[in-house]
């Protein structure tokens, strides 16, 4: 299940990219999922996002 970023909530802080062990994210103004197939569904990005902007898609 790849992560989904709610762009309305995302502030581009980069926490998701920092905690992701598989480098799924890139951050510019906002976080973007650039390698969804590399996601291992560990949910670190979900639990660490201060804005609660990330969910895992079904």
DSSP file (Angstrom, degrees, kcal/mol; ACC not computed):
  #  RESIDUE AA STRUCTURE BP1 BP2  ACC     N-H-->O    O-->H-N    N-H-->O    O-->H-N    TCO  KAPPA ALPHA  PHI   PSI    X-CA   Y-CA   Z-CA
    1    1 A X              0   0    0      0, 0.0    40,-0.2     0, 0.0     2,-0.1   0.000 360.0 360.0 360.0 111.6    0.0    0.0    0.0
    2    2 A X        -     0   0    0     54,-0.1    55,-2.6     1,-0.1     2,-0.1  -0.431 360.0-104.2 -74.7 151.6    1.7    3.2   -1.1
    3    3 A X  E     -A   56   0A   0     53,-0.2     2,-0.4    -2,-0.1    53,-0.3  -0.395  27.6-149.6 -72.5 152.2    1.4    6.3    1.0
    4    4 A X  E     -A   55   0A   0     51,-3.5    51,-2.2    -2,-0.1     2,-0.5  -0.991   6.2-147.6-123.6 132.3   -0.9    9.1    0.0
    5    5 A X  E     -A   54   0A   0     -2,-0.4     2,-1.0    49,-0.2    49,-0.2  -0.871   9.7-139.7-102.9 126.2   -0.1   12.7    0.9
    6    6 A X    >>  -     0   0    0     47,-3.4     4,-2.2    -2,-0.5     3,-1.3  -0.754  14.3-160.7 -81.4 104.8   -3.0   15.2    1.6
    7    7 A X  T 34 S+     0   0    0     -2,-1.0    -1,-0.2     1,-0.3    46,-0.0   0.709  86.4  61.6 -65.4 -20.9   -1.6   18.3   -0.1
    8    8 A X  T 34 S+     0   0    0      1,-0.2    -1,-0.3    45,-0.1    -2,-0.0   0.802 114.4  34.0 -73.4 -27.9   -4.0   20.5    1.8
    9    9 A X  T <4 S+     0   0    0     -3,-1.3    -2,-0.2    44,-0.1    -1,-0.2   0.753  94.7 101.8 -95.4 -29.1   -2.4   19.4    5.1
   10   10 A X     <  -     0   0    0     -4,-2.2    -5,-0.0    43,-0.2    39,-0.0  -0.335  42.3-177.1 -65.5 132.6    1.2   18.9    4.0
   11   11 A X        -     0   0    0     -2,-0.1    -1,-0.1    19,-0.0    -4,-0.0   0.407  45.9-115.4-106.3  -1.6    3.6   21.8    5.0
   12   12 A X        +     0   0    0      1,-0.1    18,-0.1    19,-0.0    -2,-0.1   0.788  63.5 148.5  74.5  27.6    6.7   20.3    3.2
   13   13 A X        -     0   0    0      1,-0.1    14,-0.1    18,-0.0    17,-0.1   0.770  53.3-132.3 -68.6 -25.9    8.5   19.8    6.5
   14   14 A X     >  +     0   0    0     12,-0.1     4,-2.1     3,-0.0     5,-0.2   0.493  66.6 128.1  89.7   3.4   10.4   16.7    5.2
   15   15 A X  H  > S+     0   0    0      1,-0.2     4,-2.2     2,-0.2     5,-0.2   0.910  72.7  53.9 -58.8 -42.5    9.7   14.5    8.2
   16   16 A X  H  > S+     0   0    0      1,-0.2     4,-1.6     2,-0.2    -1,-0.2   0.917 109.6  46.9 -59.2 -44.4    8.3   11.7    6.0
   17   17 A X  H  4 S+     0   0    0      1,-0.2    -1,-0.2     2,-0.2    -2,-0.2   0.861 111.6  52.5 -66.1 -35.2   11.4   11.7    3.8
   18   18 A X  H  < S+     0   0    0     -4,-2.1    -2,-0.2     1,-0.2    -1,-0.2   0.875 116.7  36.8 -68.1 -38.0   13.7   11.7    6.9
   19   19 A X  H  < S+     0   0    0     -4,-2.2     2,-0.5    -5,-0.2    -2,-0.2   0.640  88.9 105.2 -92.8 -14.6   12.0    8.7    8.5
   20   20 A X    ><  -     0   0    0     -4,-1.6     3,-0.9    -5,-0.2     5,-0.1  -0.536  52.5-162.6 -73.2 118.2   11.3    6.6    5.4
   21   21 A X  T 3  S+     0   0    0     -2,-0.5    -1,-0.2     1,-0.2    -4,-0.0   0.663  89.1  48.8 -73.7 -14.1   13.7    3.7    5.2
   22   22 A X  T 3  S-     0   0    0     13,-0.0    -1,-0.2    -3,-0.0    -2,-0.1   0.301 105.2-122.0-109.8   8.3   12.9    3.1    1.5
   23   23 A X    <   +     0   0    0     -3,-0.9    -2,-0.1    -6,-0.2    -6,-0.1   0.903  56.1 152.6  53.3  48.2   13.3    6.7    0.2
   24   24 A X        +     0   0    0     -8,-0.2    10,-2.5    14,-0.1    11,-1.6   0.759  51.5  66.2 -76.0 -27.3    9.7    6.8   -1.1
   25   25 A X  E     -B   33   0B   0      8,-0.2     2,-0.3     9,-0.2     8,-0.2  -0.663  53.2-170.9-104.3 151.4    9.4   10.6   -0.7
   26   26 A X  E     -B   32   0B   0      6,-2.1     6,-2.7    -2,-0.3     2,-0.5  -0.980  18.0-148.5-128.0 145.2   10.9   13.7   -2.2
   27   27 A X  E     +B   31   0B   0     -2,-0.3     4,-0.2     4,-0.2     2,-0.1  -0.959  34.9 141.0-121.1 127.6   10.2   17.1   -0.8
   28   28 A X  S    S-     0   0    0      2,-2.1     3,-0.1    -2,-0.5    -1,-0.1   0.249  92.0 -29.2-119.6-108.7   10.1   20.3   -2.7
   29   29 A X  S    S+     0   0    0      1,-0.1     2,-0.3    -2,-0.1    -2,-0.1   0.807 142.4  13.7 -76.2 -31.9    7.3   22.7   -1.6
   30   30 A X  S    S-     0   0    0    -18,-0.1    -2,-2.1    -4,-0.1     2,-0.3  -0.877  94.9 -90.7-135.0 164.7    5.3   19.7   -0.5
   31   31 A X  E     -B   27   0B   0     -2,-0.3     2,-0.4    -4,-0.2    -4,-0.2  -0.605  41.9-168.5 -78.9 140.2    6.1   16.0    0.0
   32   32 A X  E     -B   26   0B   0     -6,-2.7    -6,-2.1    -2,-0.3     2,-0.8  -0.989  24.5-128.2-130.9 140.3    5.6   13.8   -3.0
   33   33 A X  E     +B   25   0B   0     -2,-0.4     3,-0.2    -8,-0.2    -8,-0.2  -0.787  37.2 163.6 -85.1 111.1    5.5   10.0   -3.3
   34   34 A X  S    S+     0   0    0    -10,-2.5    -9,-0.2    -2,-0.8    -1,-0.2   0.614  70.8  35.4-107.0 -16.8    8.0    9.3   -6.1
   35   35 A X    >   +     0   0    0    -11,-1.6     3,-1.7     1,-0.1     4,-0.3  -0.505  63.0 160.8-134.4  67.0    8.7    5.6   -5.6
   36   36 A X  G >  S+     0   0    0      1,-0.3     3,-1.3    -3,-0.2    -1,-0.1   0.810  73.2  61.1 -60.5 -31.1    5.4    4.1   -4.5
   37   37 A X  G 3  S+     0   0    0      1,-0.3    -1,-0.3    -3,-0.1   -13,-0.0   0.685  97.8  59.7 -70.5 -16.6    6.5    0.6   -5.4
   38   38 A X  G <  S+     0   0    0     -3,-1.7    -1,-0.3   -14,-0.1     2,-0.2   0.527  77.8 115.3 -87.4  -6.2    9.3    0.8   -2.9
   39   39 A X    <   -     0   0    0     -3,-1.3   -37,-0.0    -4,-0.3    -3,-0.0  -0.456  45.8-169.4 -68.1 130.9    6.9    1.3    0.1
   40   40 A X        -     0   0    0     -2,-0.2    -1,-0.1   -38,-0.0   -38,-0.1   0.282  41.4-118.1-101.4   8.2    7.0   -1.5    2.6
   41   41 A X        +     0   0    0    -40,-0.2    -2,-0.1     1,-0.1   -39,-0.1   0.832  64.5 146.3  59.2  36.2    3.9   -0.2    4.5
   42   42 A X        -     0   0    0      1,-0.1    -1,-0.1     4,-0.0    -3,-0.0   0.703  50.1-141.7 -74.6 -19.5    6.0    0.3    7.7
   43   43 A X     >  +     0   0    0      1,-0.1     4,-2.3     3,-0.1     5,-0.2   0.596  60.8 129.6  69.1  15.3    3.8    3.3    8.5
   44   44 A X  H  > S+     0   0    0      1,-0.2     4,-2.0     2,-0.2     5,-0.2   0.907  74.6  50.5 -63.2 -39.9    6.7    5.4    9.9
   45   45 A X  H  > S+     0   0    0      1,-0.2     4,-1.4     2,-0.2    -1,-0.2   0.892 110.4  50.2 -64.2 -39.2    5.7    8.3    7.7
   46   46 A X  H  4 S+     0   0    0      1,-0.2     8,-0.2     2,-0.2    -2,-0.2   0.933 114.9  41.9 -64.2 -47.1    2.1    8.1    8.9
   47   47 A X  H  < S+     0   0    0     -4,-2.3    -1,-0.2     1,-0.2    -2,-0.2   0.778 118.9  44.2 -75.0 -25.9    3.0    8.0   12.6
   48   48 A X  H  < S+     0   0    0     -4,-2.0     2,-0.4    -5,-0.2    -1,-0.2   0.621  79.8 111.4 -95.4 -14.1    5.7   10.7   12.4
   49   49 A X    ><  -     0   0    0     -4,-1.4     3,-1.1    -5,-0.2     5,-0.1  -0.461  55.0-156.1 -65.3 118.6    3.9   13.3   10.2
   50   50 A X  T 3  S+     0   0    0     -2,-0.4    -1,-0.2     1,-0.2    -3,-0.0   0.722  93.2  47.3 -69.9 -19.3    3.2   16.3   12.4
   51   51 A X  T 3  S-     0   0    0     -3,-0.0    -1,-0.2     0, 0.0    -2,-0.1   0.434 104.4-126.7 -99.1  -0.8    0.4   17.4   10.2
   52   52 A X    <   +     0   0    0     -3,-1.1    -2,-0.1    -6,-0.1   -42,-0.1   0.904  64.8 139.9  52.9  44.4   -1.3   14.0   10.0
   53   53 A X        +     0   0    0    -44,-0.1   -47,-3.4   -48,-0.0     2,-0.4   0.422  42.7  78.6 -97.1  -1.6   -1.1   14.5    6.2
   54   54 A X  E     +A    5   0A   0    -49,-0.2     2,-0.3    -8,-0.2   -49,-0.2  -0.923  47.3 166.3-119.9 134.6   -0.2   10.9    5.2
   55   55 A X  E     -A    4   0A   0    -51,-2.2   -51,-3.5    -2,-0.4     2,-0.5  -0.911  36.3-114.4-131.6 161.5   -2.3    7.8    5.0
   56   56 A X  E     -A    3   0A   0     -2,-0.3   -53,-0.2   -53,-0.3     2,-0.1  -0.880  32.5-131.6 -98.4 130.1   -1.6    4.4    3.4
   57   57 A X              0   0    0    -55,-2.6    -1,-0.0    -2,-0.5     0, 0.0  -0.446 360.0 360.0 -77.7 150.8   -3.8    3.6    0.4
   58   58 A X              0   0    0     -2,-0.1    -1,-0.1   -57,-0.1    -2,-0.0   0.438 360.0 360.0 -83.0 360.0   -5.7    0.3    0.1
